Amino acid sequence: MRTIPAPGVHQMFREKCMVEDNKKVAPGHYVIRLRSRLIAPRARPGQFAQILCDAIGGGRDPLLPRPFSFLAADKETFSVLYQVVGKGTRLLSLLKKGQTLWATGPLGNGFSAAGGKECALALVGGGVGIPPLFHLAWELTRKEKLKASRVQVFLGARCKSLLLCEKEFKRLGVVLRVATDDGSKGHKGFVTELLGEFLSSFPATRGPRRVYACGPTPMLRTVSALCGRHAVEAEVSVEEPMACGFGACLGCAIKLRTPHSERPYRYAIACTEGPVFPAATILWD
Ligand SMILES: Cc1cc2nc3c(=O)[nH]c(=O)nc-3n(C[C@H](O)[C@H](O)[C@H](O)COP(=O)(O)OP(=O)(O)OC[C@H]3O[C@@H](n4cnc5c(N)ncnc54)[C@H](O)[C@@H]3O)c2cc1C
């Protein structure tokens, strides 16, 4: 266990974590809960951990850790919800209670505070972009005591069986609307269509104060355009593939607008300056 001084903002920790449980929650999707003395109590919504997935097999294969947003965290454990897409996540899915792995975190900036118990907010999540929004909804309603009825949640998935965290959001009492590509649950179509309807139903002064979103890039790009059109602030969490997670490799650079400069854009490193950015600052090319 050792402390690494983070560039700038906060401290991060490298820690050996024990698996508490690792269970399937949807086809190809698992939630792993890890015992952690250093990362868990400091994890904020929108931040993430870099997890080394070589606990089975060893030999540092895969060589690089994989980034995962926090689904939940308390003083002693944190959980991530992951989809099996390749070698690292497949190895992760084989871990059993009592086995250990190395994790580094908390990393990244996280979502910013809501701004008052009465303010109305909208959370928009697609696929594995949903977990950090559940963490955010939990913190807003349970810790910051924001009225659950002021939190509007929009969830999107390809089909009903891949809709993540629906029951958990319902338990928080937030206002929930879902969309599936094939219409097997809720609105047939994209989750951004629901957000568009919702934003259109308000005069600019009475709508949500802020929209938070995480999901595939096309979804984030549409959220950004809709919020721009309705003059609503939006924060989006980008999930750029990344290697180190703390700004050393520069592999996760994205382009940000530079409105007051002669240059059309500048690069930002998503793992340290993000992964959460004001949507209006991102150059979606
Ligand atoms: C900040 C951040 C938070 C994330 N949070 C989550 C989460 O909560 N749950 C979750 O399931 N996943 C999350 N991801 C994505 C996750 O890190 C990747 O799915 C994982 O690294 C894949 O590892 P692998 O070894 O299984 O697959 P690999 O063998 O590395 O890759 C398999 C396939 O997935 C693609 N891929 C890898 N990373 C990404 C990515 N970031 N975006 C799109 N495609 C990718 C590869 O190009 C390849 O086609 C997050 C990514 C970032 C950057």
The ligand as a Tripos MOL2 file, in Angstrom:
@<TRIPOS>MOLECULE
LIG
   53    58     1     0     0
SMALL
NO_CHARGES

@<TRIPOS>ATOM
      1 C1        -13.2800    7.0270  -16.8190 C.3       1 LIG1
      2 C2        -13.8060    5.7040  -17.3220 C.ar      1 LIG1
      3 C3        -14.7960    5.0590  -16.6090 C.ar      1 LIG1
      4 C4        -15.2970    3.8300  -17.0580 C.ar      1 LIG1
      5 N1        -16.2660    3.2290  -16.3200 N.ar      1 LIG1
      6 C5        -16.7580    2.0420  -16.7200 C.ar      1 LIG1
      7 C6        -17.7620    1.3850  -15.9420 C.ar      1 LIG1
      8 O1        -18.2040    1.8970  -14.8920 O.2       1 LIG1
      9 N2        -18.2030    0.1820  -16.3710 N.ar      1 LIG1
     10 C7        -17.7190   -0.4090  -17.5420 C.ar      1 LIG1
     11 O2        -18.1610   -1.5080  -17.8960 O.2       1 LIG1
     12 N3        -16.7800    0.1890  -18.2860 N.ar      1 LIG1
     13 C8        -16.2820    1.3870  -17.9160 C.ar      1 LIG1
     14 N4        -15.3030    1.9940  -18.6580 N.ar      1 LIG1
     15 C9        -14.7760    1.2840  -19.8490 C.3       1 LIG1
     16 C10       -13.7910    0.2110  -19.3900 C.3       1 LIG1
     17 O3        -12.6350    0.8280  -18.8800 O.3       1 LIG1
     18 C11       -13.4050   -0.7210  -20.5730 C.3       1 LIG1
     19 O4        -14.5440   -1.4180  -20.9970 O.3       1 LIG1
     20 C12       -12.3260   -1.7080  -20.1310 C.3       1 LIG1
     21 O5        -11.1030   -1.0330  -20.0060 O.3       1 LIG1
     22 C13       -12.1950   -2.8270  -21.1410 C.3       1 LIG1
     23 O6        -11.1350   -3.6530  -20.7170 O.3       1 LIG1
     24 P1        -10.9500   -5.1060  -21.3480 P.3       1 LIG1
     25 O7         -9.5630   -5.5630  -21.0540 O.co2     1 LIG1
     26 O8        -12.0580   -6.0120  -20.9280 O.co2     1 LIG1
     27 O9        -11.1560   -4.8570  -22.8820 O.3       1 LIG1
     28 P2        -10.0310   -4.5630  -23.9660 P.3       1 LIG1
     29 O10        -9.5090   -5.8620  -24.4470 O.co2     1 LIG1
     30 O11        -9.0880   -3.5250  -23.4840 O.co2     1 LIG1
     31 O12       -10.9660   -3.9020  -25.0810 O.3       1 LIG1
     32 C14       -12.0910   -4.6180  -25.6190 C.3       1 LIG1
     33 C15       -12.8340   -3.6920  -26.5720 C.3       1 LIG1
     34 O13       -13.3940   -2.5860  -25.8290 O.3       1 LIG1
     35 C16       -12.9520   -1.3510  -26.3790 C.3       1 LIG1
     36 N5        -12.7670   -0.3780  -25.2910 N.ar      1 LIG1
     37 C17       -11.8650   -0.3990  -24.2810 C.ar      1 LIG1
     38 N6        -12.0130    0.6820  -23.4850 N.ar      1 LIG1
     39 C18       -13.0390    1.3910  -24.0170 C.ar      1 LIG1
     40 C19       -13.6750    2.6210  -23.6740 C.ar      1 LIG1
     41 N7        -13.2780    3.3540  -22.6180 N.pl3     1 LIG1
     42 N8        -14.6940    3.0380  -24.4490 N.ar      1 LIG1
     43 C20       -15.0960    2.3230  -25.5350 C.ar      1 LIG1
     44 N9        -14.5470    1.1660  -25.8950 N.ar      1 LIG1
     45 C21       -13.5320    0.7130  -25.1660 C.ar      1 LIG1
     46 C22       -11.6280   -1.6880  -27.0610 C.3       1 LIG1
     47 O14       -11.3500   -0.7570  -28.0850 O.3       1 LIG1
     48 C23       -11.9150   -3.0530  -27.6240 C.3       1 LIG1
     49 O15       -12.6550   -3.0000  -28.8190 O.3       1 LIG1
     50 C24       -14.7940    3.2300  -18.2580 C.ar      1 LIG1
     51 C25       -13.8020    3.8850  -18.9740 C.ar      1 LIG1
     52 C26       -13.3110    5.1180  -18.5170 C.ar      1 LIG1
     53 C27       -12.2410    5.8000  -19.2990 C.3       1 LIG1
@<TRIPOS>BOND
     1     1     2 1
     2     2     3 ar
     3     2    52 ar
     4     3     4 ar
     5     4     5 ar
     6     4    50 ar
     7     5     6 ar
     8     6     7 ar
     9     6    13 1
    10     7     8 2
    11     7     9 ar
    12     9    10 ar
    13    10    11 2
    14    10    12 ar
    15    12    13 ar
    16    13    14 ar
    17    14    15 1
    18    14    50 ar
    19    15    16 1
    20    16    17 1
    21    16    18 1
    22    18    19 1
    23    18    20 1
    24    20    21 1
    25    20    22 1
    26    22    23 1
    27    23    24 1
    28    24    25 2
    29    24    26 1
    30    24    27 1
    31    27    28 1
    32    28    29 2
    33    28    30 1
    34    28    31 1
    35    31    32 1
    36    32    33 1
    37    33    34 1
    38    33    48 1
    39    34    35 1
    40    35    36 1
    41    35    46 1
    42    36    37 ar
    43    36    45 ar
    44    37    38 ar
    45    38    39 ar
    46    39    40 ar
    47    39    45 ar
    48    40    41 1
    49    40    42 ar
    50    42    43 ar
    51    43    44 ar
    52    44    45 ar
    53    46    47 1
    54    46    48 1
    55    48    49 1
    56    50    51 ar
    57    51    52 ar
    58    52    53 1
@<TRIPOS>SUBSTRUCTURE
     1 LIG1         1 GROUP 0 **** ****
